Amino acid sequence: MLGLAPPNANLAGYGAAALVYLLVKRPGWPFWLALVPVVLAVPALSFALSKLWALRAA
């Protein structure tokens, strides 16, 4: 996932889950509304990390 080592890829997934948890539990957003930032952030983060990985100096 994302060209990261398995432990780092797992941490990225936990970060998305933590974002949903914080948006649902702290401000009390409905679950579907808390998924909107995740749906927008995860693809953007995946794209950025993929570019960094692909274009890194050899």
Buried (B, 14 or more C-beta within 10 A) or exposed (E): EBBBEEEEBEEBEEEBEEBBEEBBEEEEBEEEEBBEBBEEEBEEBBEEBEEEEEEEEE
